[in-house]
Amino acid sequence: MYAIVRTGGHQYKVAVGDQLDVEKLPVEAGEQVELNEVLMVSSDDQVTVGDPLVAGARVTATVVDQHRGDKIIVFKYKPKKRYRRKMGHRQDLTRLSINAITL
């Protein structure tokens, strides 16, 4: 059984027992969080697609920790104009462990 959920402007395919990194959520480590924006649920041979959301479906997850992602480098330049800008960025992330998918 798996589901497609939307959180933080991204869509993720999740199954029970998975761990995934999502955009930072305002919850502490160890707390339960419920993802209500479920776009699709697949169980055995039955697939339920929402319009746009599946009514009554939700995914329950536990927050494992809050951390920061890898650093990315943003470099802008204009050739022959002596214009160069180098900037780094690290995104704040929340690691979730999926507990249950319910319809």
C-alpha positions as a Markdown table, in Angstrom:
| # | Residue | x | y | z |
|---|---|---|---|---|
| 1 | Met | 0.0 | 0.0 | 0.0 |
| 2 | Tyr | 1.3 | 3.4 | -0.9 |
| 3 | Ala | 0.0 | 7.0 | -1.2 |
| 4 | Ile | 0.9 | 10.2 | -3.0 |
| 5 | Val | 0.9 | 13.2 | -0.6 |
| 6 | Arg | 1.5 | 16.9 | -1.0 |
| 7 | Thr | 3.3 | 19.0 | 1.6 |
| 8 | Gly | 5.5 | 22.1 | 1.3 |
| 9 | Gly | 4.7 | 22.5 | -2.4 |
| 10 | His | 6.1 | 19.0 | -3.3 |
| 11 | Gln | 4.5 | 15.6 | -3.9 |
| 12 | Tyr | 5.9 | 12.5 | -2.4 |
| 13 | Lys | 5.2 | 8.8 | -2.8 |
| 14 | Val | 5.1 | 7.2 | 0.7 |
| 15 | Ala | 4.6 | 3.7 | 2.1 |
| 16 | Val | 4.4 | 2.6 | 5.7 |
| 17 | Gly | 7.9 | 2.4 | 7.2 |
| 18 | Asp | 9.4 | 5.0 | 4.8 |
| 19 | Gln | 11.5 | 7.9 | 6.0 |
| 20 | Leu | 11.5 | 11.1 | 3.9 |
| 21 | Asp | 12.7 | 14.7 | 4.2 |
| 22 | Val | 10.2 | 17.4 | 3.6 |
| 23 | Glu | 10.2 | 21.2 | 3.9 |
| 24 | Lys | 10.4 | 22.3 | 7.5 |
| 25 | Leu | 7.3 | 21.8 | 9.6 |
| 26 | Pro | 6.6 | 23.7 | 12.8 |
| 27 | Val | 6.6 | 20.6 | 15.1 |
| 28 | Glu | 9.2 | 19.1 | 17.6 |
| 29 | Ala | 11.0 | 15.8 | 17.2 |
| 30 | Gly | 9.0 | 12.9 | 18.5 |
| 31 | Glu | 5.6 | 14.4 | 17.8 |
| 32 | Gln | 2.9 | 13.0 | 15.5 |
| 33 | Val | 1.9 | 14.9 | 12.3 |
| 34 | Glu | -1.0 | 14.2 | 10.0 |
| 35 | Leu | -0.7 | 14.8 | 6.3 |
| 36 | Asn | -4.3 | 15.5 | 5.0 |
| 37 | Glu | -3.5 | 16.4 | 1.4 |
| 38 | Val | -3.6 | 12.9 | -0.1 |
| 39 | Leu | -3.7 | 12.9 | -3.9 |
| 40 | Met | -3.8 | 9.2 | -4.5 |
| 41 | Val | -4.0 | 5.9 | -2.5 |
| 42 | Ser | -3.1 | 2.5 | -3.9 |
| 43 | Ser | -3.9 | -0.7 | -1.9 |
| 44 | Asp | -3.5 | -4.2 | -3.5 |
| 45 | Asp | -5.3 | -3.9 | -6.8 |
| 46 | Gln | -7.4 | -0.9 | -6.0 |
| 47 | Val | -6.3 | 2.6 | -6.9 |
| 48 | Thr | -8.2 | 5.7 | -5.6 |
| 49 | Val | -7.4 | 9.0 | -7.3 |
| 50 | Gly | -8.6 | 12.2 | -5.8 |
| 51 | Asp | -10.3 | 15.2 | -7.4 |
| 52 | Pro | -8.0 | 16.8 | -6.4 |
| 53 | Leu | -7.8 | 15.2 | -2.9 |
| 54 | Val | -9.0 | 11.8 | -1.8 |
| 55 | Ala | -11.9 | 12.4 | 0.6 |
| 56 | Gly | -11.2 | 11.1 | 4.2 |
| 57 | Ala | -7.7 | 9.9 | 3.4 |
| 58 | Arg | -4.8 | 10.8 | 5.7 |
| 59 | Val | -1.2 | 9.8 | 6.3 |
| 60 | Thr | 0.1 | 9.7 | 9.9 |
| 61 | Ala | 3.8 | 10.2 | 10.5 |
| 62 | Thr | 6.2 | 10.8 | 13.4 |
| 63 | Val | 8.8 | 13.6 | 13.3 |
| 64 | Val | 12.3 | 12.0 | 13.6 |
| 65 | Asp | 14.3 | 15.2 | 13.6 |
| 66 | Gln | 14.8 | 18.7 | 12.3 |
| 67 | His | 18.0 | 19.2 | 10.2 |
| 68 | Arg | 19.5 | 21.2 | 7.4 |
| 69 | Gly | 20.1 | 19.8 | 3.9 |
| 70 | Asp | 23.3 | 19.8 | 1.9 |
| 71 | Lys | 24.7 | 23.2 | 0.8 |
| 72 | Ile | 24.1 | 24.3 | -2.7 |
| 73 | Ile | 26.1 | 27.0 | -4.5 |
| 74 | Val | 24.4 | 29.7 | -6.5 |
| 75 | Phe | 26.8 | 31.5 | -8.9 |
| 76 | Lys | 25.7 | 34.3 | -11.2 |
| 77 | Tyr | 27.9 | 36.1 | -13.6 |
| 78 | Lys | 27.8 | 38.1 | -16.8 |
| 79 | Pro | 30.7 | 37.5 | -19.2 |
| 80 | Lys | 33.1 | 40.3 | -20.0 |
| 81 | Lys | 31.4 | 42.6 | -17.4 |
| 82 | Arg | 33.3 | 41.8 | -14.2 |
| 83 | Tyr | 30.0 | 40.8 | -12.6 |
| 84 | Arg | 30.2 | 37.8 | -10.3 |
| 85 | Arg | 28.0 | 36.8 | -7.3 |
| 86 | Lys | 28.6 | 33.6 | -5.3 |
| 87 | Met | 26.1 | 32.6 | -2.7 |
| 88 | Gly | 25.4 | 29.4 | -0.7 |
| 89 | His | 22.1 | 28.0 | 0.6 |
| 90 | Arg | 21.1 | 25.3 | 3.1 |
| 91 | Gln | 17.4 | 24.3 | 3.3 |
| 92 | Asp | 15.8 | 23.5 | 6.7 |
| 93 | Leu | 14.2 | 20.1 | 6.5 |
| 94 | Thr | 12.0 | 17.8 | 8.6 |
| 95 | Arg | 12.6 | 14.0 | 8.5 |
| 96 | Leu | 9.3 | 12.1 | 8.8 |
| 97 | Ser | 8.8 | 8.4 | 9.5 |
| 98 | Ile | 5.5 | 7.1 | 8.0 |
| 99 | Asn | 3.3 | 5.2 | 10.5 |
| 100 | Ala | 0.0 | 4.6 | 8.8 |
| 101 | Ile | -2.1 | 5.3 | 5.6 |
| 102 | Thr | -5.8 | 5.4 | 6.2 |
| 103 | Leu | -8.8 | 5.9 | 3.9 |
